[in-house]
Amino acid sequence: MRSIRPVQKVIDAFESLPGVGPKTAARLAYYLLNVPQSKLEQFALALNRLKVDSKLCQLCFNVGEEDFCPVCQDDLRDKGQICVVETALDLLALERSDGFRGVYHVLGGVINPMAGIGPDDLRIPQLLARLKLGEVSELILATNPNMEGEATAMYISQKVKDMGLAAEVKITRIGRGLPTGADIEYADGQTLLRALEGRGEV
């Protein structure tokens, strides 16, 4: 059957999003056909205003509505602790844990030569500029524990050392190991090794 052009355009638009396959894209497009026009217009307006009404924080590059995000504006946060994350989504995940009271720095990705992303494509120079101010006592590297995340963490750590700030700024890496509720027998060797290396005193 020949595809209906207006529907196919919407399917193609959804399919271009990360993690959305052809079936999900088609399901969403056909779902929207049954939504009242007023709700569809609200949805379209929200999408249209997304980038217009959002701003990147001038300090940490989190997403907000003003020049500085709510975290950076919060006077109760410990400005001496900077947690470095890959994306604003990672920042949101850490905020949901409700245990970190420092501030953040969003890199905007990781070093990935295969994808043509080098250190200069990330917000590493801005991070180093924040460290030069001399107000930071701990730098927490919270990139993902994969090859790209590890390479990025190592690069940043080496840069800080090259700047001669290693004595002033404590560089730490987020702990890795078994998730809560996991069974040891099902964990892979690398995860178990990380869990043993990161063991704590009880």
N, C-alpha and C positions, 0 to 999 in steps of 0.2 A: 504494500500500500504506500502511495506517495505521501511523504510527510507534509504536515500543515505548516507552512512557513512561519507564521507568528509563534506557534508553539515550539517549532524547531529552534528558533532564535533564542527562546528562553532556555530550552534544554542545553543548547551550546554554551550559553552564558553560565549556567549552573555547573556544567561539566568542566569549565575552565577553572573552577575553584579547587583548591587542594583537598584531596580526600573524597571528592564527589565523583562517583563513576556514572556510566551511562544510565543504569537503571534508576539510581537515586535521583539523577538529574531529571529524568522523564517523570518520575513519581512526583517530584516537587512542582514541575511545570503544570502537570495535569491537576494537581491539588489547587494551584493558584487559579485555575479556570473556574473552580467552584466557590472561590472566595468572593464575597460581595465587593463591588467596585470601590466602595468607600474605603474598605480595609486594604484593598490592593493599592489604592492611591496613597494611603498612610505608609504602607510598606515601601513603596517607590520613593516617597518623600524622605523617609528615614535613610534609605540608601543614598539618595542624592545629597543629603546634608551631612553624611558621615564624615567626609574629609574636610568639609567646609567648617563644621562646628567643632572639630577635634584639633588639638594642638599637641605637638611634641614638647615635653618639658625642656626648657633651655639648659637645665643643669644635668638631669639624669636620662632624658630621652624617653621617659615613660609617657603614656598617652593621657591627656587631660583636657580640660576645657579652657585653662588659662596658661599664661607663660610658664608658670611653675606648677607642677603636679601637687596633689594633696599631700603626698608623702614628704616632698621637699619643703612644703609650706608648714608642716607640723613641727612646732618648736620643741615638742616632747621627744622627738626622734633623736637618736644618738648619731650626730653628724661625723663622729670619729670612726664609725663602722660603715664601710661601703661593700655591699653585696653585688657582685658582677653577675649579670644574667644575660642569656642570649636574646630573649624577646620579652615584650611586655606581658605575654601570656605566662611566662615563667615567674615574673614578678607577682602577678595575680595569684598564682598557685602558692607562692611563699607567704603572701599576705593572708591567704585563707588559713594557713597553719597558725596564725596569730601568735607566733613565738619570737619573731625577729623585730627588734625596735630600732634598728639602724636605718640607713638609706640605701639607695640602689644606684646602679649604672647599667643601662640597657645597651648592649653592644650592637644590636641590630643584625645578629647572625653569628657565624663562626668561620674560622679560617677553613676553607675548603678548596684546594687547588683544582680538583676535578671539576668543580662548578665555576672556576675562574674567580673565586673570592679570596682575596689576600688580606693581610692586616690593614692595608690602607683603605679597604672598603668598609671597615668596621669603625666604631667610635672609640678606638683605642687611644688616639692622640688626645681626645677630650678627657678620657679617664686619667691619663698621665698628667694632664694639666691640673686636674683636681688634686692629685697627689702632691704636686709641686707646691701647693699652697701651705702644706705643712700641718693641716688640721686633721689628717686621717691617721689613726693608730692601727687599724686592721683592715685588710683587704680580703674579702671572702670570695673565692672564685667558685661560682655556682653554675658553671657550664655543664652541659650534659656529659655523663660518663661514657661517651663514645669516642671514636678516634679523632673526630674533628673538635669535639669539646675539650678533650685532653690536650690536643695540640695548641688550641687557643689559650687554655689555662697556662700551659708551659711558656708560651710566647710572652704573655702578659707578665708572668713571674720573672722571666729573664730580663724583660724591659725595665721592670722596677729595680732589679738588682743592678743593671747597667747604669741606671740613673743615680746609683749610690743611696737609694732610699730604703734598702733592706733592713738597715739598723733601726730606722724610725718607724717603718710600716711592717707590721706582722702580716705575712701572707699565709692564708689558710685555704684549704680545699674542703668542700662539703663532704661529709661522710658518705660512704657507700657500703652496701651489704644487703642483708636480708630484710625485706619489708615486713612490717608487723602482720602477724597472722600466717606467715609463710611456713611451709614445712621444709626442713633441711634436706630431706631425701629427694625433693624435687628441684632443688637449686642447682645451677650449673657450677662448675669448678671455679670459674673466675669470680662469681658472686660470693662463693664461700671463702675464697682467698681474701677478697676485699673485707668481708665481715670479720675474719680473723685478724687482719691487719689493723682494723679500726676498733678492736675490742677495748672496753673500758673497765675500770676497777669497780667492783660492787661491794 
